[in-house]
Amino acid sequence: MSFDPERVTTVTFDSYSTLVDVDAAEVALKERVDDPEPVSKLWRARSLEYTFVANQIDAYQPFYEMNRDALQYALDAHGVDLSTEERDEILAVYHELDVFDDVREGIERLRNGGFDPYVVSNGNPEMLDSMVEHAEIGDLLADTISADEIRTFKPAADLYRHAAARTGTPIDEIAHVTAGWFDVMGAAHAGMQSVWVDRKGSPWEPFGGEPDLVIERFDDLVEALGL
């Protein structure tokens, strides 16, 4: 790992699993599915897989629609038959996911320390607006940047380059903070410093290089930046 705090002028954050807890979506499934855990895991995995494939075959659609298709597949794969209304109610939980308890204080300390915090996400603008509002961090963020703006998902380098342009920051002066292993690799490949948020003590992936910095909480990032 080779994190260089002296080069960082802007910090970008992923959204889902980084700022807010997507595991909370399983709660919505519990009310309608006998065994929600495998459905929830397949739902999340498929939604990401769809974005990876979409990048390669020019089949972009907003992430909320990817999520809808992935949920339908997960339900079908486990033999669960729900009405359209019930599926929409489960999907709607993405507009009100619980924020991790270290997020607001961590971002506030970064902002007070002179760093511009942005969100860079696969989520479409409507999803990001509701996430920011529910997490109560709108007053701390410089802006949100959505894959929808260039119709390209992570980990494509174009999205990180777009984010650098939107922030007005040289890409090698950005630290990208994410819980997603593929997002770590994408950011690093594009030229950002990569910060992996490992809240669960997970093993790192055995290929593609390592993050520049590993943290458990946002406080660790604040300290790494000397604040």
C-alpha positions in Angstrom: 0.0 0.0 0.0 1.3 3.5 -0.9 -1.2 6.1 0.3 0.2 9.6 0.0 -1.9 12.1 1.9 0.2 15.0 0.6 -1.2 14.5 -2.9 -4.9 14.4 -1.9 -7.0 17.6 -2.5 -10.4 16.0 -3.1 -12.1 13.0 -1.6 -14.8 11.0 -3.5 -17.1 8.5 -1.9 -19.0 5.6 -3.2 -22.6 5.4 -2.0 -24.1 2.0 -1.4 -22.3 -0.2 1.2 -19.9 2.8 1.8 -22.2 5.5 3.1 -25.4 3.5 3.5 -26.0 -0.1 4.5 -27.5 -2.1 1.6 -28.0 -5.1 3.9 -31.0 -3.2 5.3 -32.8 -4.1 2.1 -33.0 -7.7 3.4 -35.4 -6.4 6.1 -37.9 -5.5 3.4 -37.6 -9.0 2.0 -38.2 -10.6 5.4 -41.8 -9.4 5.4 -42.5 -11.2 2.1 -40.0 -14.0 1.7 -39.5 -17.1 4.0 -35.8 -17.2 3.5 -34.7 -13.7 2.6 -30.9 -14.0 3.0 -30.1 -16.0 -0.2 -32.5 -13.9 -2.2 -30.9 -10.7 -0.9 -27.4 -11.9 -1.7 -28.3 -12.9 -5.3 -30.2 -9.7 -5.8 -27.2 -7.6 -4.9 -24.8 -9.8 -6.9 -26.9 -9.8 -10.0 -27.5 -6.0 -9.9 -23.7 -5.5 -10.0 -23.2 -8.2 -12.7 -25.8 -6.5 -14.9 -23.8 -3.2 -14.7 -20.6 -5.0 -15.6 -22.2 -6.6 -18.6 -24.1 -3.4 -19.6 -20.7 -1.6 -20.0 -19.5 -4.2 -22.5 -22.6 -4.6 -24.6 -23.9 -0.9 -24.6 -27.0 -1.9 -22.7 -27.1 1.0 -20.2 -30.2 1.6 -18.1 -30.5 3.6 -14.9 -29.3 1.7 -11.8 -32.7 1.6 -10.3 -33.9 -0.4 -13.3 -30.9 -2.7 -13.0 -31.9 -3.2 -9.4 -35.5 -4.0 -10.5 -34.4 -6.6 -13.0 -31.9 -8.1 -10.5 -34.6 -8.4 -7.9 -37.0 -10.1 -10.3 -34.3 -12.6 -11.2 -33.4 -13.3 -7.6 -37.1 -13.9 -6.8 -37.6 -16.1 -9.8 -34.5 -18.1 -9.0 -35.8 -18.9 -5.6 -39.4 -19.6 -6.7 -40.9 -16.5 -5.0 -43.9 -15.0 -6.7 -44.7 -11.4 -5.7 -46.9 -8.8 -7.2 -45.6 -5.7 -9.0 -46.7 -3.6 -6.0 -44.8 -5.8 -3.6 -41.6 -5.7 -5.7 -41.9 -1.9 -5.9 -42.2 -1.7 -2.1 -39.0 -3.7 -1.7 -37.2 -1.6 -4.2 -38.3 1.6 -2.6 -36.1 0.7 0.5 -33.2 1.9 -1.6 -34.5 5.5 -1.1 -34.2 5.2 2.7 -31.2 3.0 3.6 -29.6 3.5 7.0 -26.4 5.5 7.0 -23.4 4.1 8.8 -22.8 5.8 12.1 -19.3 7.1 11.3 -20.3 8.8 8.0 -21.5 12.3 9.0 -18.8 13.0 11.5 -16.1 11.7 9.2 -17.2 13.7 6.2 -17.7 16.8 8.4 -14.1 16.5 9.7 -12.8 16.2 6.1 -14.8 19.3 5.0 -13.6 21.3 8.0 -10.1 20.2 7.2 -10.3 21.8 3.7 -11.2 18.8 1.6 -14.0 18.8 -1.0 -16.2 15.7 -0.5 -18.1 14.3 -3.5 -20.2 11.2 -4.0 -19.4 9.2 -7.2 -21.9 6.4 -7.7 -23.6 4.0 -10.0 -26.9 5.2 -8.6 -29.0 7.4 -10.8 -29.7 11.0 -9.7 -33.0 10.3 -8.0 -31.5 7.5 -5.9 -28.6 9.8 -4.9 -30.9 12.7 -4.0 -32.9 10.5 -1.7 -29.8 8.9 -0.2 -28.2 12.2 0.6 -31.4 13.5 2.1 -32.0 10.4 4.2 -28.4 10.4 5.4 -28.6 14.1 6.2 -25.2 14.9 4.6 -26.3 17.3 1.9 -24.8 20.3 3.7 -21.4 18.6 3.7 -21.1 17.4 0.1 -19.8 19.5 -2.7 -21.9 17.5 -5.2 -23.0 14.0 -6.3 -21.8 12.5 -9.5 -23.8 9.8 -11.2 -22.9 7.1 -13.7 -26.1 8.3 -15.4 -24.4 11.4 -16.6 -22.2 9.4 -19.0 -24.4 6.2 -19.1 -21.4 4.2 -18.0 -21.0 2.2 -14.8 -18.1 1.5 -12.5 -15.4 0.2 -12.8 -15.0 1.8 -16.3 -12.2 4.4 -16.3 -14.4 6.9 -18.1 -16.6 7.3 -15.0 -13.6 8.2 -12.7 -12.2 10.5 -15.4 -15.6 12.2 -15.6 -15.7 12.6 -11.9 -12.2 14.2 -11.9 -13.4 16.6 -14.6 -16.6 17.4 -12.6 -14.6 18.1 -9.4 -12.0 20.2 -11.3 -9.3 18.1 -9.7 -6.4 16.3 -11.4 -7.2 12.6 -11.1 -4.1 11.8 -9.1 -5.1 14.2 -6.4 -8.3 12.4 -5.7 -8.7 9.7 -3.0 -11.7 7.5 -3.8 -13.3 5.8 -0.8 -15.3 2.7 -1.3 -16.4 -0.6 0.2 -16.5 -2.2 -3.3 -13.5 -4.2 -4.4 -14.2 -3.6 -8.1 -14.6 0.1 -7.3 -11.2 0.1 -5.6 -9.6 -1.4 -8.7 -11.4 0.9 -11.1 -10.4 4.0 -9.3 -6.8 2.9 -9.0 -6.7 1.9 -12.7 -8.0 5.4 -13.7 -5.3 7.1 -11.6 -6.9 7.9 -8.3 -5.6 6.8 -4.9 -7.9 4.0 -3.7 -9.2 3.7 -0.1 -11.0 0.5 0.8 -13.6 0.6 3.5 -13.5 -2.9 5.1 -16.2 -2.7 7.8 -16.6 -6.5 8.0 -13.0 -7.7 8.2 -13.3 -9.3 4.7 -10.3 -10.8 2.9 -8.9 -8.7 0.0 -9.2 -10.0 -3.5 -6.2 -12.1 -4.7 -5.8 -10.3 -8.0 -5.6 -6.9 -9.5 -3.4 -5.2 -6.9 -4.1 -3.8 -3.4 -5.8 -0.6 -2.2 -3.6 2.3 -1.3 -5.2 2.5 2.1 -7.5 0.2 4.1 -9.8 1.6 6.7 -12.5 0.3 9.0 -14.2 3.6 9.7 -14.1 7.1 8.2 -12.2 8.2 11.3 -9.2 6.2 10.0 -9.2 8.2 6.8 -9.3 11.5 8.7 -6.3 10.4 10.7 -4.5 9.2 7.6 -4.9 12.6 6.0 -3.4 14.2 9.1 -6.5 16.0 10.4 
